[in-house]
Amino acid sequence: MTRDSTRVLSRLLLGLATAWLGFPAATAVAEEETPGWLVPLIGGKVHLDARARLEIADFDTLEQSEAATIRTRLGYETGAWQGISGFVEMENIAALSDDAYFDGVASPNGKSIIADPEGTELNRVFLKVEREEFDTRFVGGRQRVKLDDDRFIGNVGWRQNEQTLDAVRLDTSLGIDGLSVLYGYVWDVHRIFGDEGPPNRRDFDSDSHMVRVAYTKFSFAKPVLFGYFFDFDNSVGNSANSFGVRVTGDVAPLEKWKFSYQLSYARQVDAADNPVDYEANYYLIDGKLGYAPLGAIGIGYEELGSDDGIAVFTTPLATAHKFNGYADVFLNNGGPRGLRDLYVYVAPKLPFGLKGKLAYHRFESDQGDNDLGDEIDAVLSRGFTKHVNVLAKYAYYDSSGNAPLDRWRFWLQTELKF
C-alpha cells in the first residue's frame, strides 16, 4: 500500500470513527434534516476481532519455533440505504519476537515454519447491494469468501492473516424457494503471506470465475453443483478448471440419535497457461453418528488424485489447514503423486461447556500407494459469553520415511469478538 493510499485510508477510518462516536448526538437532529444517504453511515456498527496466540512448531532436523502473535481487526459496517451498504476493515498482525520463528516470508533461519508474518493491511473493503424483492445480493470489492466446506474456496481463517479476494459476487434465488445461484469473478487473491517472500507464496494475479448452484429444500439431502475456473498469471501451475458435485444431509432415525454425511466428487483439468497437461479426480466421503448424551464418532476418506504422478488435483484457494491433519504436512495435497487420507474421529460431550475433538489420520500416496505416515490431532475449546473463546490444539505427525519430516505443533489462543 502506498503512502498516499495509506493517508487517504487513515482519514476515511478517522472520519468513520468520528461519525460513529458522534452518533448519539446526531440522532437528536430531526430525521428530515439529515440526508438519506448519511443516515446509514452515521448509524453503522464498529467490529472488533482480536486473537492472541502462542504457537510452537517442531520439525525433525529443524529448530523449534515459538510464535507469540496477536491479530487485530477493526472494521466499520454502515447501515443500509436503498439496499446499499458498505464495509471497511483494517488488520494488523504483531509478534512478540519475529526472530523466534520462521514466518515463511523472511529468509529461512533454520527454524520450523509458522506462517504468521507481521504486517498491516486493508483486509476488507466492499460495497453490498441487496434487493429483498428479488432475493438477490451483489458484493463488489475485497471480501471474505467461504464456500461449502472451504475445500475449494475459503479464507484460510486459521492463520492470523486471512485470505481475501478482490472480486465481484452475485447471489440470487431466481425466485425459486430453496435455490441458491452464485457467480463470481476474482481479479486478485490476497494470500496469507501478503505480496512478499518467495514468488510461490505471493498474492495471485487472477482472471478466475466461480459458479455454484445449491438447493436446500430436500429433507434428507442438500445438493450442490459447482465449477471453479482458476487462471493465475503468476502461478500458472495452479491454473485449472474443476467441476463437481457435493451432497450433505442429516438423518435422525431415533430420538437423540443423528447421522450426518457429506459426499463430494470433482474432476479437474489444466487450464490457461498451465504447462502440464493433466486430469485428476477428487473424492470425499464422511459419515458421523451422534448420540446427544455422549457426543459423536465419525469416519471419512479423502482422495486428491494424481495423473500418473505428473500432477495432483490442486486446491490453491482452500482453507487447507482444515483438511489432512492439523500439522499442515500436506498443504500441497501430497505433491504430484497425490494423497489419500483415511481418518476417524470422536467428538465427546464434555462438561463445563467444553468442546473437544480427537482424530487419527492414515496417509498414503494416490500414485504408487506409498505409506506416508499417520497423525494424531486433538482440540479443546470453551466459549465465555458470545464474545470470548479460548482454545488449545495439538498435532503430531509421524513420518513413514517416504514423506516429509516428523513434526508436532501446539497452539494456545484466546479470541475476542464484538
Protein Blocks (a to p, Z undefined) as FASTA:
>chain_A
ZZklmmmmmmmmmmmmmmmmmmmmmmmpcfklpcfklmmmmmmccdddddddddddddeh
iacddddddddddddddddeehiacdddddddddfblklpcehlaccehiacddddcddd
dfbacdddddfklopacdedjddddehjlmmbcchlmbmbdcdddddddddekhpghiac
dddddfbdcdfkljgdjfklmccdddddddddddfkbfkbccdddddddddfklmklgcc
dddddddddddfbghiacdddddddddddehjbfbdcdddddddddddddfknopcdddd
dddddeehlaccddfkbcfklggpjklmmmnnopjnopaddddddddddehhiacddddd
ddddfehpaaebjaddddddddedjkbccdddddddddehlaccddddddddddddZZ
